C-alpha cells in the first residue's frame, strides 16, 4: 500500500504524544513533532521518491535516524518505535490523544489520577464530576473536556482537506490509468473545498462492464469493500476514508457531477426551482416528462432551469441561487490573482528556511512580494524576536532587497496581543516596520466581553495593519475563542485594518461564513500562507478555496494589489 506523507506525519506525531505521556526527553519529543510537520508539509510524496531511487531531500530537523524511519514506514507501513510504544501503553490511549483539548499531559494526568484510559471512561468520569477535583482542572475544564469528547465522536471520521487530497490525488491517478476510462473527478464536499471531508465521491466515465470496478477494489489501499455492483462501488481505505465510485454514462456526466457535488441544501433548492418549471433533476439528467433535456454538462443543468453556472464552492444554499437569478454572482478570486503573501516565518523564529530561501520560493510561485513576520518575544517557544534581533533582521532585509530582483521583501512582525490588549513590542519598534500583524496566542478562554475588548484595544494601535487568524481556531483541536466578530470587523473597517484568512490547513481562519461577513462589511481580507518553510506556499490554494466559499472576489482581497497599491493601503490606517 502506498504510504502518504500524511501517514508518515501521523506516525511521528503519535510517537511524540506517547513519548510525552511517558515523560521522555522533551528535545526528542520536539524532534518528532518537527519531523511530522516537515514531512506533512513537503510538496512531493516520499513514497514516490523512494520508489524511484531518488535521494530524499534534506529537510530541517530530519537527520539520519528519522530518514531511516521514513524508509521503514514507506517500505513496511509500520514503525518499530511506534509499535513498541503502543505495546507499553493501554491501547485506547491513542484514541484519547485525538480528542481536542486533552493532549498528552492531560491524558497522562487523567490516567494516573483516575485510572481512565479510554474515551468512554473519560466521558463517564466527566459526567460524574470526578475530573473537576484533580489539581489544575476544575469545573470549567471538566465541562470543556466533555464537550470535546462529544464533538470528537461526531467528527471522528472527517479528514482535513489537504490530507484527503493526498488520498484523492493518488486514487484519481490510479483510476486514470485503467483502460477505457475517459474522465475521473472527485465530487462532494471535496470539490466544494470544505475544510474537512467525510468521504470521497468519485465519478468515472467508462464502458459499463469494463475493468473499472475490478481495478478499483484491487487498489492496494482498500481495507474493506462495502458494496460492489456494475456501476457503483463503496470501499473503506486503510486510512479509514470512505470512497464511493460511480460509473456514469457520458450523456449523464454533467447531471451526476452536479448531483453528487451537492450540497444537499443547494440541490433541494434547485430541484424546487426545476419543479416550478415542470422539470425534474436527478443524477441522470434534467427531464421534461420522460424526455431528457439536459445533463451532459453541469452548465446544461443550470441552463435548463434558467441559471448561469454556479461555482461548486458557492453551492451551500446561502443566497447563491437568488444571486444567480439576479445576475449578481461574484467573480470569485483565483490563486493566480494573488500578488503577494504577508505572513511567514524564517529560521529567525520557528521557521525552517532563510529569508532569501523564502523570497526565492515565493518568486517561483509567481508572487512579487512577501512580508517576513516572525513571532515577537513573548512567544518564547517559537524563539520570538526582541527589539534588538528584530532590528538586525530589518537591516538584513534591506541588504537582501538590494540584491534581489523580481521579488520584494517587506519588513514585518507578528506581534502578540497581550491579555490587556497592549502589544508585545513598543510602538517605537513597530513604527520601523511595513507590516505589523497583531495576533492572539494565549488566554483563549477569556470571556466574550474581555476577549473582544482585548482585540479592539489592539486594533486601536496606529501601528497595526492586520489581525492574524482572527478566531484562533485549530480545526478539530481547538474551538474558536468567544469573541464579537462583528464589532471587530467594524473596528477594523474604521481603522483601515485588514483581517487575515490564514491558509494553514489546521486553521483556515477566517472561516467561509466570516469571509462573507467581511465582504458584506467592506473589510479587506489578506489570504496568507503563514509559511514556516518553502513548501507551505502550496497551502495558499486552500486559503483561496476558503475565500471562494466566502464569496470573495479579487477586489475583496488585499494582497491581489500590486506593491505600490499595497503600500498605499498599509499606510492608510497609520
Helices and strands as residue ranges (DSSP letters): H 5-22, H 26-41, H 46-51, H 64-76, H 80-88, H 93-97, H 103-114, H 119-127, G 131-133, H 138-155, E 159-160, H 161-176, E 183-186, H 188-191, E 196-197, E 199-205, H 212-217, E 222-228, E 232-237, E 242-247, G 250-252, H 253-261, H 264-275, E 280-282, E 285-288, E 291-294, H 298-304, G 312-314, H 320-325, G 335-337, E 340-341, H 355-364, E 369-375, G 380-382, H 387-403, E 408-416, H 427-430, E 435-439, H 448-459, E 466-467, H 485-495, E 498-502, H 512-521, E 525-528, G 536-539, H 540-549, G 554-556, G 558-560, H 563-572
